[in-house]
Amino acid sequence: MFMSFSNAPIAPVGLEAALSVLRAAGEPTRLRVLALLAAGELTVSDLTEILGQSQPRISRHLKLLVEAGLVERHREGAWAFFGLAGQSEAGLAIRVALGRLDPNDPAISRDRERLAEVRASHQSVADGYFSANATRWDSLRGLHVSEAAVEAAILEAVGDARIETALDLGTGTGRMLELISPRVGRAIGVDSNRDMLALARATLSRAGVSNAQVRQGDIFAPPTPIGAFDLVIVHQVLHFLDDAGRAVREAARALRPGGRLIVVDFAPHAIEALREDHAHRRLGFASETMEAWFRAAGLEPLARRDLPPPDGAADKLTVSLWTRARPAHRVRSPALLEPRGRLMPNDRLSRATRRPIRVSFEFFPPKTPEMEKSLWSAVERLAPLGPTFMSVTYGAGGSTRERTHSTVARMVQETDVPPAAHLTCVSASKAEVDAVVDSYREAGVRHIVALRGDPAGGVGTTFEAHPDGYQSTADLVAGIRRRAPEIELSVSAYPEMHPESPSREADFDTLKAKVDAGANRAITQFFFDNGHYLRYVDEARKRGIHVPIVPGIVAVSNFKQTSSFAQKAGASVPGWFAERFEGLENDVQTRQLIAAAVAAEQVLDLVDHGVKDFHFYTMNKADLVYAVCHLLGLRPTAKAESSAAA
């Protein structure tokens, strides 16, 4: 039942991680849940059926396990799937503990029997889908060399060397995951079709594969980190796509330096019936076309192999395999090399007379005199950099209403920077919200950040609109726009999807509704993988969303705290990011240096991609943000310096 992701030696687990694991898992039901998830991903309904407990109780246990970092949760439409955490320290620790459980323990044994029954039910559904399509698939297989021959060629291309992480884009039935599972530490399959994902899960379950998972996602915006995989496979997918070259580029972006891409598809052919019978968009791919895509994606050639049909008939299909690699080190042409004396060339620097880079800063209202002193110290340090605005947050349910108001009012009086006041509609009637809008206008505020706000019961609970209140952010935006047409309005955006959104498409629909209601800009939730933001902006533009989408940046000074918040907010934390802060829990000075370097690296990469506006979540601390802005070329304005001197 339990299976390690690796035969490699297990790294020692730190005391803090061990204690966290023991506290979270030290309850009978939670331990049984973890034991079940060690065998593969399950839904709340699955666990409810297996354990015979109520859904709210199972959901509560899962919430605690997710917060402890032992379990990962991901949405797939209206469903949510849960599985053991990946290669984090806590994840490794719980795998060690679960590996020592006695499979013959009565409770564990009963759970395993019920799990088998649930999986049999899933398999029955998957078999029905497969049977409905089997005839069509069999007719296609008859046109080319056997699947066994293709799979043998794929395994030869994969090789015998150990692969830590693998990604199968367009996983379909999950057969590629099953095929490579003995040779990889961990594998993820991505497919947009939920029926195929159900079939893939059944395939993996039947084969006893526990080191592979599947995710619903778009091949053009996979829900996986950039630069994280040793191997990416794109098997018989490209011919279904209108923009196959873009899919190749996305596959290449997923590779870490030295990683390999294996593409399996058809050579050019003239079987037009495949367009109508099997929805093929492309009738195979010429070698020249593929090579151009590989070069554009920055991949180096390794091998190519053709598998013609056994009888060599001209009216049948040749299967082609291309193997390419991402260079182990990034190579830049001499024309792009820059002097190492500065992090940015002069033409990107922002000066008072030439400011291609624009920044804004976010603060939260202070609770104590000490916190107020810290806040205004940060404001005084950052305001001279000439931000476009400084925003002040608004507590859940309006809990900081007065403090938010007094803070922005003071900003109006004591700084030259326009303030932006946050406003939510949780637990408030329209009349109450409108009164806050009026008070902001009277104080001189001309910019509001309109947000729905977290549910009154806290993150993870269901949002319930006030019976006499604004029903959504779009409704709130429209209300503010009607009452105060001169007000500038910003709203939120989520590159990795809002935790409550049923789908990515629904997430974009929500953003578009806010923009259509009158929002002037969107500010994103913070993120650490720039690929999520860049893909998000591309997709938004295709959906007719053309307001500025400003990236939200957080300079991490406390990695553990930020990771916990990121998990609740639905922002992923890449493995490389965690490694940067490893072992620095008690080394504040080094942690600060690393935090500045990481944030600078992130924003400079975004500048390289044409981004000119940045919104910094300051946590009411100025030093890290000031350092990053300095690297962006921002300097105190002459007016600010003279004011300070006076």
C-alpha positions in Angstrom: 0.0 0.0 0.0 2.8 2.4 0.9 5.4 3.2 -1.6 8.4 5.5 -1.4 8.9 8.0 -4.3 12.6 7.1 -4.3 15.1 4.3 -3.6 17.6 7.0 -2.7 18.7 7.5 0.9 16.1 9.6 2.8 17.5 12.9 4.0 17.5 13.6 7.8 14.4 15.5 9.0 14.8 18.6 11.1 13.4 18.8 14.6 10.9 21.5 13.8 9.6 19.5 10.8 9.4 16.4 12.8 7.4 18.1 15.6 5.1 19.7 13.1 4.4 16.3 11.5 3.8 14.6 14.8 1.4 17.3 16.0 -0.7 17.3 12.8 -0.8 13.5 12.3 -1.2 12.7 16.0 -4.9 12.0 15.8 -6.5 8.7 14.7 -8.6 9.9 11.8 -5.9 12.2 10.4 -3.4 9.4 10.5 -5.8 7.1 8.7 -6.4 9.8 6.1 -2.7 10.2 5.5 -2.3 6.4 5.2 -5.0 6.4 2.5 -3.5 9.4 0.6 -0.2 7.5 0.5 -1.9 5.2 -2.0 -3.0 8.0 -4.3 -5.2 11.1 -4.5 -8.7 11.1 -3.2 -11.6 13.5 -2.9 -13.5 14.4 0.3 -16.4 12.2 -0.9 -14.0 9.3 -1.3 -12.6 9.7 2.2 -16.1 10.2 3.6 -17.2 6.9 2.0 -14.1 5.0 3.1 -13.9 6.2 6.7 -17.7 6.4 7.3 -17.5 9.9 8.8 -19.3 13.1 8.0 -18.1 15.4 5.2 -17.6 18.4 7.5 -15.4 16.4 9.9 -13.3 15.0 7.0 -13.0 18.5 5.6 -11.8 19.9 8.9 -9.1 17.2 9.2 -8.0 17.8 5.7 -7.8 21.6 6.3 -5.5 21.0 9.3 -3.3 18.6 7.3 -3.0 21.1 4.4 -2.1 23.9 6.8 0.6 21.7 8.3 2.1 21.1 4.9 1.5 17.3 5.0 -1.2 17.3 2.3 -1.6 19.2 -1.0 -5.0 20.2 -2.4 -5.8 21.1 -5.9 -9.1 22.0 -7.7 -10.4 20.3 -10.8 -13.6 22.0 -11.7 -16.0 21.8 -8.8 -14.0 18.9 -7.3 -10.9 19.1 -5.0 -8.3 16.3 -4.9 -6.0 15.7 -2.0 -2.7 13.9 -1.9 0.4 13.7 0.2 2.7 16.7 0.0 5.7 16.5 -2.4 9.3 16.6 -1.6 9.1 19.1 1.3 10.7 18.3 4.6 7.3 17.7 6.2 6.2 15.6 3.2 9.3 13.4 3.5 8.9 13.1 7.2 5.3 11.8 7.0 6.3 9.3 4.3 8.9 7.9 6.6 6.4 7.5 9.4 3.7 6.0 7.1 6.2 3.5 5.8 6.5 2.1 9.3 2.7 1.4 9.7 1.7 -2.2 10.0 -0.5 -2.9 6.9 -2.2 -5.7 8.9 -3.5 -3.3 11.6 -7.3 -3.9 11.7 -8.2 -0.2 11.1 -5.6 0.2 8.3 -6.7 -3.1 6.7 -10.4 -2.1 6.8 -9.6 1.2 5.2 -7.6 -0.5 2.5 -10.5 -2.8 1.7 -12.9 0.1 1.4 -10.4 2.0 -0.7 -10.4 -0.9 -3.1 -14.2 -0.8 -3.3 -14.2 2.9 -4.1 -11.5 2.5 -6.7 -13.5 -0.3 -8.3 -16.4 2.1 -8.6 -14.1 4.7 -10.2 -12.8 2.0 -12.6 -16.3 1.0 -13.6 -17.0 4.6 -14.7 -13.7 4.9 -16.5 -14.2 1.6 -18.3 -17.6 2.9 -19.5 -15.9 5.9 -21.0 -13.2 3.9 -22.5 -15.7 1.4 -24.0 -17.6 4.2 -25.6 -14.5 5.4 -27.4 -12.5 2.2 -27.8 -13.7 1.5 -31.4 -12.5 4.9 -32.6 -9.2 4.5 -30.8 -8.6 1.0 -32.1 -9.2 2.1 -35.7 -6.5 4.8 -35.3 -4.0 2.3 -33.7 -4.4 0.1 -36.7 -2.8 2.8 -38.9 0.6 2.8 -37.3 3.2 0.6 -35.7 2.2 -1.2 -32.5 1.9 0.7 -29.2 4.4 -1.8 -27.7 7.0 -0.7 -30.3 6.3 3.0 -29.6 6.6 2.5 -25.9 9.8 0.6 -26.3 11.3 3.5 -28.2 10.1 6.0 -25.6 11.7 4.0 -22.8 14.9 3.8 -24.8 14.8 7.6 -25.2 14.1 8.0 -21.4 17.1 5.8 -20.6 18.1 4.1 -17.4 19.5 7.0 -15.4 17.4 8.1 -12.5 14.9 11.0 -13.1 13.6 12.9 -10.1 10.7 14.8 -11.7 8.7 14.2 -14.8 5.8 15.9 -16.5 3.4 14.4 -19.1 1.5 17.1 -20.9 -1.8 15.9 -22.4 -1.7 12.8 -20.3 -4.9 11.3 -21.7 -5.3 7.7 -20.3 -2.2 8.1 -18.1 -0.4 5.4 -19.9 2.8 7.4 -20.2 2.8 8.0 -16.4 2.4 4.3 -15.9 5.2 3.5 -18.4 7.8 5.8 -16.8 6.8 5.4 -13.2 9.5 2.8 -12.3 12.2 5.2 -13.6 11.1 8.5 -11.9 10.9 9.8 -8.4 7.7 11.8 -9.0 5.5 12.4 -12.1 2.6 14.7 -12.9 0.2 14.4 -15.8 -1.8 17.3 -17.1 -5.0 17.1 -19.2 -7.9 19.4 -19.8 -10.5 16.7 -20.1 -12.0 15.5 -16.8 -13.2 12.2 -18.3 -9.7 11.4 -19.5 -8.4 12.4 -16.0 -10.8 9.9 -14.4 -9.5 7.3 -16.8 -5.9 8.2 -16.0 -6.5 7.9 -12.3 -8.1 4.5 -12.9 -5.1 3.4 -15.0 -2.6 4.5 -12.3 -4.7 2.9 -9.5 -5.0 -0.4 -11.4 -1.2 -0.5 -12.0 -0.5 0.3 -8.4 1.4 3.5 -9.3 1.7 5.8 -6.3 4.4 8.2 -7.4 2.3 9.9 -10.2 -0.6 12.3 -10.0 -2.8 14.0 -12.5 -4.0 17.6 -12.7 -6.6 19.3 -14.8 -5.0 22.1 -16.8 -4.4 23.7 -20.1 -1.3 22.6 -22.0 -0.7 26.3 -22.9 -0.8 27.2 -19.2 0.0 24.1 -17.2 -0.6 24.2 -13.4 3.0 23.4 -12.8 6.1 25.5 -12.0 8.6 26.6 -14.6 12.0 25.0 -14.7 11.1 22.2 -12.4 11.2 19.0 -14.4 14.0 16.6 -15.5 11.8 15.1 -18.2 8.8 16.3 -20.1 6.8 14.1 -22.4 4.3 15.3 -25.1 2.8 12.1 -26.5 0.4 12.2 -29.4 -0.9 15.6 -28.5 0.4 18.2 -30.9 -1.8 17.1 -33.8 -4.9 18.1 -31.8 -3.7 21.7 -31.4 -4.1 24.8 -33.5 -0.8 26.3 -32.1 1.5 23.3 -31.6 4.6 25.5 -31.5 3.3 27.3 -28.5 2.8 24.0 -26.7 6.4 23.1 -27.5 7.6 26.4 -25.9 5.5 25.7 -22.8 7.0 22.2 -22.5 10.5 23.7 -22.8 9.7 26.2 -20.1 8.9 23.4 -17.7 12.4 21.9 -18.1 15.1 22.6 -15.6 18.6 23.2 -17.0 19.8 19.9 -18.5 16.3 18.5 -18.6 15.0 16.6 -21.7 11.9 16.9 -23.8 10.4 13.9 -25.7 7.8 14.6 -28.3 6.0 11.7 -29.9 3.7 12.5 -32.9 3.0 11.6 -36.5 5.2 12.4 -39.5 3.4 14.3 -42.3 0.6 12.3 -44.0 -2.5 12.8 -46.1 -5.2 10.9 -44.3 -7.9 13.6 -44.3 -10.4 11.4 -42.6 -8.5 11.8 -39.3 -9.6 15.5 -39.2 -13.3 14.6 -39.0 -13.2 11.1 -37.3 -10.6 12.0 -34.7 -10.5 15.8 -34.5 -6.9 16.0 -35.7 -6.0 19.6 -36.5 -2.6 18.8 -38.1 -1.8 16.0 -40.4 1.6 15.2 -38.9 4.7 17.4 -38.6 7.6 17.9 -40.9 11.1 17.6 -39.3 11.9 21.2 -40.4 8.8 22.5 -38.6 9.6 20.7 -35.4 13.3 21.8 -35.5 12.2 25.5 -35.9 10.0 25.2 -32.9 12.7 23.5 -30.8 15.3 26.2 -31.8 12.8 28.9 -30.9 12.3 27.3 -27.5 16.1 27.2 -26.9 16.4 23.4 -27.0 19.4 21.5 -28.2 19.1 18.4 -30.4 19.7 14.9 -29.0 18.0 12.4 -31.2 15.2 11.7 -33.7 13.7 8.4 -34.6 11.0 7.3 -37.1 8.8 4.2 -36.7 7.2 3.5 -40.0 4.1 1.2 -40.3 5.1 -2.5 -40.4 3.9 -3.0 -44.0 5.3 0.3 -45.2 2.0 1.2 -46.7 1.7 4.8 -48.0 -1.8 5.2 -46.6 -0.7 4.5 -43.0 1.1 6.5 -40.4 4.8 6.9 -39.4 5.4 7.7 -35.7 8.2 10.1 -35.0 10.1 10.7 -31.8 12.1 13.8 -31.1 14.4 14.1 -28.0 15.7 17.5 -27.2 17.4 19.1 -24.1 17.5 22.4 -22.4 21.1 23.6 -22.1 22.6 22.9 -18.7 23.7 26.5 -18.6 22.0 29.5 -20.1 24.0 30.8 -23.0 23.5 34.3 -24.2 24.7 35.8 -27.4 27.6 38.3 -27.1 25.2 41.1 -28.2 23.1 40.4 -25.1 26.0 40.3 -22.6 26.1 43.2 -20.2 28.8 44.6 -17.9 28.7 42.9 -14.5 29.2 46.2 -12.7 25.4 46.8 -12.3 22.3 44.5 -12.3 20.5 46.6 -14.9 21.7 48.5 -18.0 21.3 52.3 -18.0 18.4 52.3 -20.5 16.2 50.6 -17.9 17.0 53.0 -15.1 14.2 55.2 -13.8 15.0 58.8 -13.2 12.9 61.9 -12.4 13.0 62.8 -16.1 12.6 59.3 -17.5 10.6 56.8 -15.5 9.7 53.7 -17.4 9.4 51.8 -14.1 6.5 52.6 -11.9 5.9 51.2 -8.4 3.2 51.3 -5.7 3.4 50.2 -2.1 0.8 48.4 0.2 0.7 48.9 4.0 -1.7 47.7 6.7 -3.2 49.9 9.4 -1.3 49.7 12.7 -2.8 48.2 15.9 -0.4 49.6 18.5 1.7 52.7 18.9 4.9 50.7 18.2 3.3 49.4 14.9 2.2 52.9 14.0 5.8 54.1 14.4 7.1 51.3 12.2 4.4 52.1 9.6 5.3 55.8 9.3 9.0 55.0 9.3 8.4 52.8 6.2 6.1 55.4 4.6 8.8 58.1 5.1 11.5 55.9 3.6 9.5 54.8 0.5 7.5 57.9 -0.3 10.5 59.8 -1.7 10.8 57.1 -4.4 7.8 58.6 -6.1 5.3 55.7 -6.1 2.1 56.1 -8.2 0.1 55.4 -5.0 0.3 53.9 -1.6 -2.5 51.6 -0.5 -3.8 50.7 2.9 -5.6 47.5 3.6 -9.0 47.0 5.2 -9.5 44.3 7.8 -12.0 41.4 7.5 -15.5 42.6 7.9 -14.4 46.2 8.2 -12.5 45.4 11.4 -9.9 48.1 10.7 -12.3 50.6 9.1 -11.3 53.5 11.4 -7.6 52.8 11.4 -7.6 52.5 7.6 -9.5 55.8 7.3 -7.1 57.7 9.7 -4.0 56.2 7.9 -5.1 57.3 4.4 -6.2 60.7 5.7 -2.8 61.3 7.2 -1.2 60.2 4.0 -3.2 62.9 2.2 -2.1 65.5 4.7 1.6 64.6 5.1 2.8 63.1 1.8 2.7 64.0 -1.9 1.8 60.4 -2.8 -1.9 59.6 -3.7 -3.3 57.1 -1.2 -5.5 54.2 -2.2 -7.9 52.9 0.5 -9.0 49.3 0.4 -12.7 48.6 0.8 -14.6 45.3 1.2 -18.3 44.5 1.2 -18.2 41.6 3.7 -20.8 41.8 6.5 -21.9 45.3 5.5 -25.0 46.7 3.9 -24.8 48.9 0.8 -25.6 51.9 3.0 -22.7 51.2 5.3 -20.3 50.7 2.4 -21.5 53.8 0.6 -20.9 55.8 3.8 -17.3 54.6 3.9 -16.9 55.7 0.2 -18.2 59.1 1.1 -15.8 59.4 4.1 -12.9 58.5 1.9 -13.9 61.2 -0.6 -14.2 63.8 2.1 -10.7 62.9 3.3 -9.3 63.6 -0.1 -8.9 59.9 -1.2 -9.4 59.5 -5.0 -8.4 55.8 -5.4 -10.1 52.7 -3.9 -9.0 49.1 -4.0 -12.3 47.3 -4.2 -12.3 43.7 -2.8 -15.0 41.3 -1.9 -13.1 40.4 1.3 -12.5 37.1 3.0 -15.7 35.3 4.3 -16.8 36.3 7.8 -16.0 32.8 9.0 -12.4 33.1 7.8 -10.4 31.7 4.8 -11.8 28.3 3.7 -15.4 29.0 4.8 -18.3 29.9 2.4 -18.8 33.5 1.5 -22.3 34.8 2.3 -23.2 38.3 1.1 -25.1 40.7 3.4 -28.8 40.5 2.5 -28.8 44.3 1.9 -25.2 44.5 0.7 -23.2 44.2 -2.5 -23.3 40.7 -3.7 -19.8 40.5 -5.3 -16.8 42.6 -6.1 -18.2 43.4 -9.5 -21.4 44.6 -7.8 -19.2 46.7 -5.4 -17.2 48.2 -8.2 -20.4 49.2 -10.1 -21.8 50.7 -6.9 -18.7 52.8 -6.2 -18.5 53.9 -9.9 -22.2 55.1 -9.7 -21.6 56.9 -6.5 -18.2 58.4 -7.2 -17.5 58.3 -10.9 -14.2 60.3 -10.4 -12.7 57.6 -8.2 -9.9 55.4 -9.6 -10.7 51.7 -8.9 -8.3 48.8 -8.6 -9.3 45.2 -8.1 -7.6 41.9 -7.4 -6.4 39.2 -9.8 -5.1 35.7 -9.2 -2.4 34.3 -11.6 -2.8 30.9 -9.9 -6.6 31.1 -9.5 -8.5 32.2 -6.5 -8.8 29.4 -4.0 -12.6 29.5 -4.2 -12.9 29.6 -8.0 -14.4 26.4 -9.5 -12.2 26.7 -12.7 -9.7 28.9 -14.4 -12.3 30.0 -16.9 -14.6 31.1 -14.0 -11.7 33.0 -12.5 -11.3 35.0 -15.7 -15.0 35.6 -15.9 -14.9 37.1 -12.5 -12.0 39.4 -13.4 -13.8 40.5 -16.6 -17.0 41.2 -14.7 -15.0 43.5 -12.4 -13.4 45.3 -15.3 -16.7 45.6 -17.2 -18.2 47.1 -14.0 -15.6 50.0 -14.1 -12.3 48.8 -12.6 -9.2 50.7 -14.0 -6.5 48.2 -13.1 -6.0 44.8 -11.5 -3.3 44.0 -8.9 -2.3 40.4 -8.6 -1.9 38.2 -5.6 1.8 37.7 -5.0 3.5 34.8 -6.8 7.1 33.4 -7.0 7.0 31.8 -10.4 6.9 34.5 -13.1 5.5 32.1 -15.6 2.2 32.1 -13.8 1.9 35.8 -14.2 3.0 36.0 -17.8 0.7 33.3 -18.9 -2.2 34.9 -16.9 -1.7 38.2 -18.6 -1.6 36.5 -22.1 -4.8 34.6 -21.3 -6.5 37.8 -20.0 -5.7 39.7 -23.1 -7.2 36.9 -25.3 -10.4 37.2 -23.3 -10.7 40.9 -23.9 -9.4 42.1 -20.6 -7.1 45.1 -21.4 -6.7 47.1 -18.2 -3.2 47.0 -16.6 -2.6 43.9 -14.7 0.1 44.9 -12.1 2.2 42.1 -10.6 2.0 42.0 -6.8 5.5 41.4 -5.3 6.4 40.3 -1.8 10.0 40.5 -0.5 10.1 37.5 1.8 11.8 38.1 5.1 10.2 35.3 7.0 10.0 32.2 4.7 7.9 30.0 7.0 5.3 32.7 7.6 5.1 33.6 3.9 4.8 29.9 2.9 1.9 29.4 5.3 0.1 32.5 3.9 0.9 31.5 0.3 -0.8 28.1 0.9 -4.0 29.7 2.2 -4.0 32.2 -0.7 -3.4 29.6 -3.4 0.1 30.8 -4.3 2.6 28.0 -5.0 6.1 28.0 -3.5 8.6 26.5 -6.0 11.2 24.0 -4.6 14.1 26.2 -5.7 12.6 29.1 -3.7 12.5 27.1 -0.5 16.1 25.9 -1.1 17.3 29.6 -1.1 16.1 30.0 2.5 17.1 26.5 3.8 19.0 26.5 7.0 18.5 30.3 7.6 15.8 30.1 10.3 18.0 31.7 12.9 20.2 33.8 10.6 18.2 37.0 10.1 20.9 39.0 8.4 21.7 36.4 5.7 17.9 35.8 5.3 17.5 39.5 4.6 20.2 39.4 1.9 18.7 36.4 0.3 15.3 37.9 0.3 16.5 41.0 -1.4 18.4 39.0 -4.0 15.4 36.7 -4.8 12.9 39.6 -5.1 15.4 41.5 -7.3 15.9 38.5 -9.5 12.1 38.2 -9.9 11.4 41.8 -10.8 14.4 42.1 -13.1 13.1 39.0 -15.0 9.7 40.6 -15.3 11.3 43.8 -16.6 13.1 41.6 -19.2 9.6 40.5 -20.3 8.4 44.1 -20.7 6.7 44.7 -17.3 7.0 48.3 -16.1 4.6 48.5 -13.1 5.1 46.7 -9.8 3.0 46.7 -6.6 5.0 45.8 -3.5 3.4 44.2 -0.4 5.7 45.9 2.2 4.4 44.3 5.4 5.1 47.8 6.8 8.8 47.3 6.4 10.9 49.5 4.0 14.4 48.1 3.8 13.9 45.1 1.5 11.5 47.0 -0.8 13.7 50.0 -0.9 16.7 47.8 -1.9 14.7 46.2 -4.8 13.5 49.6 -6.0 17.1 50.8 -6.0 18.0 47.9 -8.2 15.2 48.9 -10.5 16.8 52.3 -10.9 14.4 54.3 -8.6 16.0 57.1 -6.6 14.5 59.7 -4.2 13.2 62.6 -6.2 14.9 66.0 -5.9 11.7 67.4 -4.4 11.6 64.7 -1.7 15.3 65.1 -0.9 14.9 68.9 -0.5 11.9 68.4 1.7 13.8 65.9 3.9 16.7 68.3 4.2 14.4 71.1 5.3 
